[in-house]
Amino acid sequence: MEDQEILRVENLSVHFSSYEGIVRAVNRISFSLKRGEILGIVGESGCGKSTVALSLLRLVATPPGRIVSGHVLFQGKDLLILREQELEAYRGDRISMIFQDPLTSLNPVLTIGLQVSEVFEYHKRLQQQKIRERVTEILKRVGIPSPEDRMRDYPHQFSGGMRQRIMIAIAMACEPDLLIADEPTTALDVTIQAQVLTLMRRLCTQLGTAVVLITHDLGVVARMCNHVAVMYAGEIVEHAGIHTLFTTPLHPYTQGLLRCIPRGRAQGRLYFINGKPPRLIEEIEGCNFAERCPVVGPRCSQGSPEMLEVSEDHRVRCMRYRS
């Protein structure tokens, strides 16, 4: 069961219409995930991470967004060709999502008990007494104190960390096979962040849930993930096992990201990557990272580099490794 493939994404591309033209937000994204694995997708703001997360459940606003190509295979079923009614049976039940800001994700005029119970009413068709028991159980499981009493409270009566725990409770209520977490700890302080991440990992380990974790924090990736996909300008530029990526990064962008991590009391200025990402509204000749790359060469402008398999768990999109 541990080797069972839960998710396979093949050549996913997402475009957005704008007044200036077509924005190619996601381009030819491919990856796979097995039961119990945690895949981290990292990269700077605007690289397409959240668009990938939303695309997996077809939550990209249309218009202006549009999934133009690719396949999202969940246990062999292509989610991109399902009718909306068929897809609703997956959302919140077999596939769940934790959004970035719990305060805007939770309904401010409904008690948290009612919001958690909606999942059981819609997907499990349970009786009210059984629903109340399940709500109490899942709130206790995610660390909400006195769940019988606090399920009557509203979102504004909870701290940021507690609200995120409630979001995790809603997402994990039906014990999904796949969890998509879009920067779930961004607004939390370091202590609460660690508690939330530990909770997520423990629940996923217990249930065998596979996770796609969207983040810009390499520390979170190191703590949580089995594999990492590094995104830049709408593309995955490197994909590797967690140990491989941190010890032998191959793409110049990945190397730059790792050099940007503060090194305790190390002397000198913080490293930064020169330049800025390209405008995805324009056709790019050659490598997307060429204008910022410290090792750019003549071949880097000669067509877009393809993803190359360097080893069994390491792939990179860079002209330097093309024979």
C-alpha positions in Angstrom: 0.0 0.0 0.0 2.9 2.4 0.7 4.0 2.2 -2.9 0.6 2.9 -4.3 0.6 6.0 -6.5 -2.0 8.5 -5.4 -1.4 11.4 -7.7 0.3 11.9 -11.1 0.4 15.3 -12.8 1.4 15.3 -16.5 2.4 18.4 -18.5 0.0 20.7 -16.7 -0.2 24.2 -18.1 -2.4 27.1 -16.9 -2.9 30.5 -18.6 -4.5 33.7 -17.4 -6.1 36.3 -19.7 -5.0 39.9 -18.9 -5.3 43.3 -20.7 -1.7 42.9 -21.9 -2.2 39.4 -23.2 -1.9 35.8 -22.0 0.0 35.1 -18.8 1.6 31.6 -18.9 1.4 31.1 -15.1 2.2 27.3 -15.2 4.0 25.6 -18.0 4.5 21.8 -18.4 4.4 20.8 -14.8 4.8 17.1 -14.1 5.2 15.1 -10.8 3.9 12.1 -9.0 3.1 11.2 -5.4 2.7 7.9 -3.5 0.7 7.2 -0.4 2.1 8.7 2.7 4.7 10.9 0.9 5.0 14.6 1.3 6.0 16.7 -1.7 7.2 20.2 -1.1 6.7 22.7 -4.0 9.0 25.8 -3.3 9.9 29.0 -5.1 9.6 32.7 -4.8 6.3 34.6 -4.9 4.6 34.6 -8.3 6.3 31.4 -9.6 3.0 29.5 -9.9 3.0 27.4 -6.7 -0.5 28.3 -5.6 -1.9 28.1 -9.2 -0.6 24.5 -9.3 -2.4 23.8 -6.0 -5.7 25.3 -7.1 -5.4 23.5 -10.5 -5.3 20.1 -8.9 -8.9 20.5 -7.7 -9.9 22.8 -10.7 -10.4 25.8 -8.4 -8.7 28.3 -10.7 -11.1 31.1 -11.4 -12.4 30.9 -15.0 -12.3 33.5 -16.3 -9.5 34.8 -16.2 -7.7 31.5 -15.7 -7.8 28.4 -17.9 -6.2 25.0 -17.7 -5.0 24.7 -21.3 -3.4 21.2 -21.2 -2.3 18.3 -19.1 -3.7 15.6 -16.9 -4.2 15.3 -13.1 -4.6 11.6 -12.4 -5.9 10.8 -8.9 -5.7 7.1 -8.4 -5.9 6.7 -12.1 -8.9 9.0 -12.6 -8.3 12.2 -14.6 -9.8 15.0 -12.5 -9.6 17.5 -15.4 -12.2 15.7 -17.5 -14.7 15.0 -14.7 -18.1 16.8 -14.7 -18.4 19.4 -11.8 -20.9 17.1 -10.0 -18.5 14.2 -10.1 -15.6 16.4 -8.9 -17.6 17.5 -5.9 -17.6 14.0 -4.6 -13.8 14.2 -4.4 -13.4 17.7 -2.9 -13.3 17.6 0.9 -13.7 13.8 1.0 -10.9 12.0 -0.8 -8.9 15.2 -1.6 -8.8 18.1 0.9 -7.1 21.5 0.9 -5.8 23.8 3.6 -5.7 27.4 2.4 -3.2 30.1 3.4 -5.3 32.3 5.6 -7.7 30.5 8.0 -9.4 33.8 9.0 -10.7 34.4 5.4 -11.3 30.6 4.8 -13.6 30.2 7.7 -17.1 31.6 7.7 -17.2 34.4 10.4 -20.9 34.0 11.1 -21.0 30.3 11.7 -19.7 28.4 14.7 -16.7 26.2 14.1 -18.7 23.2 15.2 -21.2 23.8 12.4 -18.4 24.4 9.8 -16.7 21.1 10.7 -20.0 19.2 10.8 -20.8 20.3 7.2 -18.1 18.0 5.9 -19.8 14.9 7.6 -23.3 16.0 6.5 -22.3 16.4 2.9 -19.9 13.5 2.4 -20.9 10.9 5.0 -24.6 11.5 5.4 -24.4 10.8 9.2 -27.1 11.4 11.8 -26.8 14.5 14.0 -25.8 12.7 17.1 -23.1 10.8 15.3 -21.9 14.0 13.6 -21.6 15.7 16.9 -19.5 12.8 18.2 -17.2 12.9 15.1 -16.8 16.7 15.3 -15.8 16.5 19.0 -13.4 13.7 18.2 -11.6 15.5 15.3 -11.4 18.8 17.2 -9.8 16.9 20.2 -7.5 15.2 17.7 -6.1 18.4 16.4 -5.5 19.9 19.9 -8.6 22.1 20.5 -9.1 22.2 24.3 -12.6 21.5 25.6 -14.0 20.7 22.2 -17.5 20.1 23.5 -17.7 23.8 24.6 -15.5 25.5 22.0 -17.4 24.0 19.0 -20.0 26.7 19.9 -17.5 29.5 19.4 -16.9 31.6 16.2 -13.6 31.9 14.3 -12.8 35.4 15.7 -12.7 33.8 19.2 -9.7 31.7 18.4 -6.0 32.6 17.9 -4.3 32.2 14.5 -2.8 28.9 15.5 -6.1 27.5 16.7 -7.9 28.7 13.6 -5.3 26.8 11.5 -5.9 23.7 13.6 -9.6 24.0 12.8 -8.8 24.2 9.1 -6.7 21.0 9.5 -9.7 19.4 11.3 -12.0 20.2 8.4 -9.5 19.0 5.9 -8.7 15.7 7.7 -12.3 15.0 8.9 -13.0 12.5 6.1 -9.5 11.0 6.3 -8.5 12.0 2.7 -6.0 10.2 0.5 -4.5 13.5 -0.6 -4.0 16.7 1.2 -3.1 20.0 -0.6 -1.7 22.6 1.8 -1.1 26.0 0.4 1.4 27.8 2.7 -0.5 26.7 5.8 1.8 28.4 8.3 2.7 31.7 6.7 1.0 34.0 9.1 2.0 32.1 12.3 4.9 32.7 14.6 7.7 30.2 14.8 6.5 28.3 17.9 2.9 27.9 16.6 4.2 27.1 13.1 6.2 24.2 14.6 3.2 22.9 16.4 1.0 23.0 13.3 3.6 21.3 11.2 4.1 18.5 13.8 0.3 18.1 13.9 0.0 17.8 10.1 2.8 15.3 9.8 1.4 13.2 12.7 -2.1 13.0 11.2 -0.8 12.2 7.8 1.5 9.5 9.1 -1.4 7.9 11.0 -3.8 8.0 8.1 -1.3 7.4 5.2 -2.4 10.6 3.5 -0.2 12.0 0.7 0.6 15.7 0.9 1.4 18.4 -1.6 2.9 21.2 0.5 3.2 24.6 -1.1 5.7 26.9 0.6 8.4 29.4 0.2 10.1 28.4 3.4 13.0 25.9 2.9 13.1 25.3 6.7 9.5 23.9 6.5 10.5 21.8 3.5 13.5 20.3 5.4 11.3 19.5 8.4 8.3 18.0 6.5 9.0 16.7 3.1 10.3 13.5 1.4 10.7 15.1 -2.0 11.0 18.7 -3.3 10.0 20.4 -6.6 11.6 23.8 -7.1 9.6 26.1 -9.3 10.8 29.2 -11.2 8.7 31.3 -13.6 6.0 28.7 -14.0 8.2 25.7 -14.5 9.7 23.0 -12.2 13.4 23.5 -12.6 14.6 20.8 -10.2 13.0 17.8 -8.5 14.8 15.6 -6.0 14.6 13.7 -2.7 15.0 16.0 0.3 18.5 14.9 1.2 19.7 15.0 -2.4 18.4 18.5 -3.0 20.0 20.0 0.1 23.3 18.3 -0.3 23.8 18.3 -4.1 21.6 21.0 -5.7 22.2 21.2 -9.5 20.1 24.1 -10.8 21.7 27.5 -10.3 18.4 28.8 -9.0 18.2 26.1 -6.4 21.8 26.8 -5.4 20.9 30.5 -5.1 17.9 29.7 -2.9 19.9 27.6 -0.5 22.7 30.3 -0.3 20.0 32.8 0.7 19.3 30.9 4.0 20.8 32.8 6.9 23.7 30.9 8.6 23.4 31.7 12.2 26.2 34.0 13.3 28.0 33.9 10.0 29.7 37.2 9.1 29.0 39.2 6.0 26.0 40.3 4.0 23.1 38.0 3.2 23.3 36.5 -0.3 20.6 37.4 -2.8 19.8 36.4 -6.4 20.3 39.4 -8.7 17.6 40.5 -11.1 13.9 39.7 -11.1 11.8 36.9 -12.7 10.8 37.3 -16.4 7.4 38.6 -17.4 5.4 35.5 -18.2 3.3 37.5 -20.6 6.1 37.5 -23.1 7.6 34.6 -25.1 10.9 33.6 -23.6 13.7 32.4 -25.9 15.9 29.9 -24.1 16.1 29.3 -20.4 13.7 31.3 -18.1 16.5 31.8 -15.6 19.2 32.9 -18.1 19.1 36.6 -17.3 19.7 36.0 -13.6 22.0 33.0 -13.9 25.6 33.4 -12.7 26.8 30.6 -15.0 24.8 31.4 -18.1 26.4 30.2 -21.4 25.8 30.4 -25.2 23.6 27.3 -25.2 21.2 28.8 -22.6 19.5 30.9 -25.3 19.2 28.0 -27.8 15.7 26.7 -27.0 13.9 25.9 -23.8 15.8 23.2 -21.7 14.0 19.9 -21.1 13.8 18.1 -17.8 16.7 15.7 -17.6 17.0 12.7 -15.3 20.3 12.9 -13.5 19.7 9.9 -11.2 16.7 7.9 -10.0 15.5 10.6 -7.6 17.0 13.7 -9.2 15.8 15.7 -12.3 16.9 19.1 -13.5 15.9 21.6 -16.2 19.3 23.1 -17.2 21.4 23.3 -20.4 24.6 22.6 -18.4 23.6 18.9 -18.0 22.5 18.3 -21.6 25.1 16.2 -23.5 
